[in-house]
Amino acid sequence: MKVSKSTKVLKLLVVGAFALSATTVPISGAIANTPNLGAKCTDEGVNTGTTSRSLVCVKTGAGELRWARVKLSSSGQSPVSASRAPSGSIEFHHWRGEDRTVFDSIIAKFEAANPGVKVTQVIKDSTSYQATALTTIRSNPKAAVFTTFRGGQFNDFFKANMVVDISSQRFVKNNVIQSALAPATVAGKVYGIPYQSLFNNPLYNADMFAKRGWKVPKNWTQLLEFCKTAKSAGIIPMAWPAGTRGNAGQILNSFLMNSAPDLATIEQRVVDIESGKADLNSAWFKDMASKYKQMNDAGCFPNNVTGYNDSVAPVDFATGKAAIYPTGSFGISSVTKANPDMKGKIKMFGMITTDDKPLYEGITNNTFILSVNPKSNSRDQQIARAFISFLAQSNIAQEYAIGTSQHTSIVNVDYSANVDLLNVSDIMGKKLLLAPRFLFLNVAQVRDPMEDALIAIGGGADVNKTLTDTSAKIKQNLGK
């Protein structure tokens, strides 16, 4: 498989896009001295938040560490207000069914501010959306604003000329955290706003852990021992939704992040598999796959896990049947919707799959990329841009964040009204990697069968046979 120039650019850009926010930590207890502009600080790179008043610890020309202003947006200027929209109707396509009610409220405000405008949500589940969105949106000019997943799906839309360059829009330059734009940036041009800042790490029931005296696993041995302990107590250790590929694949990020001595090696291994130069029987991949089997053997997963989907998993976690829900911060809203009493009891940890010193301690991601449909007429594109600019207002992004328990990439958002967002924010102080699962850009021919193989192994399938059979399938898919 020949790797295109645009694909190479994307591969470079999608790694480390969350560099600024990944070092954000809560001020209380995490920073030794009180942050004041120009005052001394102790931890280079640490910053106090994602507002225009935030500070970052930087080294001066004299070699001292001092607090300085964070330049959050690409312009460094104050956020701009939303654009006005002409009258007309458009569709907003996405996969977040759990966000429907919050978006209904936001859309109502947008329509009130722009008389004569109508925005209709069109929502599919995440698996269907990844499979059909490009075809659906390309043939539907009314789908003027839509979202894509970071990595493979965005790359597919880009190669199909199905995203509009919005680099010149002031709300892009002024209202969005600069580092968060990388997954939708190609050759210096911005083709969408990744609205969500995710943390793709397991959620755990902090109340359950405290009452049972359990310690959060900090390495591979501790993780397997925890699984055995929880299972012996009659608790599902990990409510892994293996029957839903989209969320089953989230733990792949954790397995990949410490699978090599450095990031460049991880990237090259992905390229080798996607190009057909290497297959799933490579020693490093077989080692990773074998750990899925070890988790199954240790009882980490529910019985018959390959049929255990994301309708059941968050409910089991929410009702205390499971100790861990290994997806990410985006799963909080599903959990608290299933059981409101879980609010304030959810925390997050980095899933470490090695007993050596880890290269990375957790995963971050920027996705839910908001883009404009080039097939839409000029009026509908104008409405779409205005709607995205409306979503990029701090008060609107805050409504979205608080209502969905989801961090966003917009400047000046205050998360204090949502205890669950605050409770998982301590992961920001760790050394995080931008989700490497999405380095696999060939979703249908490579990533999907690869993930299906890992799911099968996590369900107890033979490692060697599964990897050999799947390697042959991928080879055939690639025409090798």
N, C-alpha and C positions, 0 to 999 in steps of 0.2 A: 504494500500500500504506500503510495507516494504521499508524503506529508506536505500539504500546501503551505504557502507562505503565511496565509491568514491563520492557519491552524497553529503554526509555530509561534506566531505572535500571541495567540490566545494562550498557548501553553506557558509562555513566559509571564503573561499578565495575571493568570488566575492563581498564581502561587504567592501568597503573602500580601494579598490585597487588604487585609485587615490589620496591617502593621501598627497603625496608631491605636485603634480601639482595642486591639488585643492586649495592650499594656495598660489599659485603663483599670484602675482599682478604686474601691470605695475609700474615701479619705480616712474614716474611722478605723484605727488599728493597723492600717496598712502602710502608712507613711509616717516616718519617725518625727518629722518636724512639720509645723504648720505651714502650708503652702502660701507664700506671699510673693508677688512679683519682685524678682531680683534677689529674694532671700536664698540662702543655701539650701540645697537638697541632697539626698543621699543615693537615690537609685536612678541612674540615667535611663531616660525613655519612659519612665512612669508619668502618667498624666492624671489629672483630676476629673476628667469627664469629657463630654462631647457638646459643650456649649461654647458660645463666643467668649465666655468669661473663664474658660478652663485654662489651666497652666500645665506646662510640661517641663520635666527636669532635663536640662541640656548642659553640655559642656561648653564653657566660654572659651574665647581665644587664649585666656590665661590658664586654661586647664581646670577651672573650678566648675563644680556642678551648681547651677542656679535655676530657679523657677523662671520660665519665660512663657509668653502667650503661645497657645496652640494655634496653628494655622489649620483650621479644620477643612474649609472649603477650598477649591482650587483657586478662587479669586482672593480669599482672605477678607472679603468685604461682607457687609451685613446682608442677611437674607432678604429677598425681595418678595413682594406680595404676589398673590396668584394672578394669572392672566385672565382676561375676560373671554368668554366663549360666545360665539354666534349661536342663534337658535338652531335646533336640529336634534336628531336622535342618533346615538351610537350604542354599540355593545362593548362590554368590558369582559374579556375572557380570562379566566384563571382557574386554579385547581383547589383553592382554599375554601371548601364548603363550610368549614367551621368559622370562617370570617364573614359569612353572608350578612348576619344581623348588623355587625359593626359597619360593614361597607354600605348597607342600606341607610344607616344613619348619616354616614359621611356623604353619600350620594344625594340624600335629601337636602343637605346643607349646600352642596355644590349647585343643585338645581334651583334652590331658592336664591342663590347669589347670581344665577345666570338664567333669568326667565326665558322660557321657550326651549330649554335644553332638557333632554331625557337620556339617562344612562341606564342601560339594562345589564345586569350581571348574567353571564353565561358560565356555569361552573360544571366541571367534570372532576371525577376523582383523579388523583395524581398519576396513577398508572395509565388510565385512558388518555389523560391530557398529554403525557409524554409521547404516546403512540400516535395520536391523531391531530394534535393541535396545529401543526404546520399545514397539513392538507386542509383542515377546516377553515383556518384563518385566511389562507391564501385564496380560497374560493369565496370568501365572504367579506366584501368591502365594508360592511357595517361593523365588523369587528375592528374598530378603529384603534382601540387600546387593548393590549393583551400583556400577559406575563410569560416569561420563559424561565426554565431552570438554568442555573449557571452551568457552563461546560458544554456538554454534548448538544443539548437542545438549543441553547443560544447559538452555538456554532452552526447548527443546521439552518436556523433562521437567517443567520448572517450570510452563509454561502448561497442561500436561495434568494438573496436580496430582499428579505422580508422584514428589515428593520430600517428605520429612518435615522439619519445623523441628526442628533439634537444638541451637539456640542456648543452651538452658539446661544442656546437658550440661557437667559440669566439665572433662572432658578436652578439649572444644572450647575452653573459655576458658583453660585452663592449659597444654595440651600442644602447641598448634599455633602456629607463627609467625603473628602477627596479620595481617600484610600478605598472607600466602598465602591467607587465607580469602576475599578479595574476589571471586574468580570464582564462588563459591558463595553469595554474600551478596546478598540482595535486600531493600531497604527496612529494613536493619538486622538482618535475620534470616538465620541461617546454615542452609543446606539441604544441606550436605555438606562434606567435608574434601578439598581438593585435595592428594593425597598426594605427588605428584611436583613437584619444582622443576626445570624443564627449561631448557636453553639451546639454542634452535633455530638454531644456527649450524653452518657446515660443520666437519667433523672433517678433519684432515690428518695425513698420515704424517710426523711430525717427523723420524724417522730418514732417510726418503727425501729430504726437503728438505735436511737437513744434508749428506748424502753427495753430493748433486748440486749443492750450493751455491745452491739456490733460495731466494728471499726470499718471505715470505708477502705476497700482494697487499694493498695498503692503500688502493687506489682503483680506479675502473672501468677506467682505461687499463691499470694494472698487472695487473688480473684477466684481461683479454683477452690481454695479452702472455704471461702465464703459461700460458694455455691453449695458445697456439701453441708455446711452448717445450716444454711437457710432451708435446704430441702429436708433435712432431718427434723426441722421444726415445723414441717408441714406448710412451708411458704414457698411459692414459686420464686426461685432466686432472680430470674430475669424474664420479664414478660416480653420476649423477643417475637415481634410479629413477622415470623418467617414466611407466612402465607401472603404477605403484602410486600412485593419486591422493593417498592420505593422506600419503605421504612426499614425493611430487613437489611438493606444495604448500608444503613447508617453506621453499623459497627465496623464495616469494612474500612472506614476512615481511620478508626482507632488501630486496626491491625496494620494498615499501611504506614501510619505515621512513624513507627519505630521499626520498620522492616528493613532499614538500610542505615548505613553510617552517616549519610547526609542526604539532603533534599535532592541534589542533582542526581544521585543514584536512583532514588525513587522515580524521578521524572523519566530517566533513561529506561528504566525497566518497563514503565508504562508504554513508552514509545515502541520498545522492542516487541511487546505483546501485540499492540495495535497494528504494527507493520508486518506481523507474521515472522519476524526475525527470531522470536522466542515464543514458547508456549507455556501452558499452565503446569507442565511438568518441570519447569525450572526449579532449582533447589529452593530458592527463596520463596517462591509461590507455594510450593508443596509444604514447606515449613509452616507458612501462614495458614494454609488449608487444614493442616494437621491440628492446629490449635482450635479450629472450629470443632473438630472431632473430640478433642480433649474436653472442651466445654460441654459437649453432649454427654460424654462419659462421666463428667463430674456432676451431672444433673442440673446444669445451669439453666436449661430451657424447659418449657412445659412438655408434657407428653405429646407425641404426635405433632411436634412443633411446625412441621412444614405445612400443616393445615390450619395453623394458629394465626389469625389475621389481625389487622389493625382496627377491627371493630371490637374484638374481645380484649386485646392486650391492654389498652389504656383503662378499660373498665376494671380488669383484674387488679391493676396497679392502684387505681383510685379507691377500690373497695377493700384494700388490704390483703388481697390474695397473693400479691406479688410484691417483692421488695424493691425491684429496679425495673424501670421502663427504658430500655436502651435505644432511645431515638435522639431527642434533642430538645432545645428550649421551645421549639415550635409545637411540641406535644403537650405543653403545660395546659393550654386552654381546653384540650379534649379531656384531660384528667380532671380539672376543676369543674368542668361542665358535668361530667359523670358523677362527681361527688364534691360539692362546694366546700365540704369540711376539710378537703385537702389543701385549701388555700393556706399558705404560710408554712406548710409541712414538706414542701418539695425543695430539694437541693440537687446539685449537680457535681459529678466528679469525672476526671479524666480517666478513661479506661486504658490502663497501661498493660501491654501484652508482652512485656519482657521483664526479666529479673535484673538486667543490667541498668545502668543509669540511662534513663530515656532521653532521646533526642528532643522529643516534644512531649508536653504534658496534657494536651487536649486539642480539640478541633473547633475551628470557627468557619463561618461561611457567609457570603453575601449572595442572596438569590432573590427570587420573586421579582425578576427584572421587568420593569414596566417599559414597554416600547410602543411605538406608533406604527400602524399598518400602512406601508407605502401604496397598497392597492386601494385605500380609501380615498375619496375625493378630498379636495383641498379644505372644504368647510369641515368635514368630519375630522380631518387631521388636526385642524385648528382646535376643535372641541377636545380632541384627545390630548393635545399638548396642554390645554388649559386645565383639564382634569388632572393630569400628572402634576402640574404646577400647584394645584390645590392640595393634592396629597403630600406635596413637599413643604407645606406650611407646618411650622412646629406644633401649633395647636391641634391640627388635624392628625399629624403623625403621632402626637401624644394620645389622642383619642383612640387611634388604631392600636398603639402599643398597649395602653392600659386595658382596652377592651378585649384584646386577643392574647395578652401575655407574651408579646413579641417585641424584642428590641428592633429599632429601625435605624436607617442610615442617615436620617435627617438631623441637621444641626439644631441645638437648643431644645431637645425633647427632655422632659422631666419624668422620670420613671417612679417617683416616690409614692405615687398612689397605688402601685401594684407591688405587694410584698413579694410575690413570686419572682418578679423580674429582679428585685433587689437581692433575693436569696440566691439566685444563680449567678449574680454578677461577680462573685469572687473568682470564678473561672477566668475572668478577664485578666487577672493578675498572673496567670500562668503563661508559660511559653507555648503559644498556640500555633497550629499549622492550618492554613486555608485548606479546607476539605479535599484531600487528594483523590477521593473517589471520583471526583469530577474532572480529573486529568484524563480519564478515559472518555474521549470525545465520540468514538464510534459506539454509540449506545446499543443499537439493534444487533449489530453483527458481532460485537466483542463484549461489551460490558454486561448486557442482559444475560447471555449464556454463561459468562464467567460468574456472575452473582447467583444465578440459578444453581451452578455447581457448588458454590460455597454454602448455599441454603440447604442443598441436599446433604452435604457432608455434616452440616450442623444438625441435621436430622438423623444422622447415624450412617449415611451411605459410605461405602468403601472409598477411601481417599484416592488410591491409585487408579482404580477403574473409572471413577467419576472424572478425574482430571484428564485421563487419557481420552475418554469418550468426548469430553467437552472440547479438548484441544483439537480433535479431529473435526468437530462441528465448526469451530471458529476458523480453522484452516480452510474448510469448504466455503464458509461465508466470505472469506477474503479472496477466494479464487486462487489459493496457493496450491 
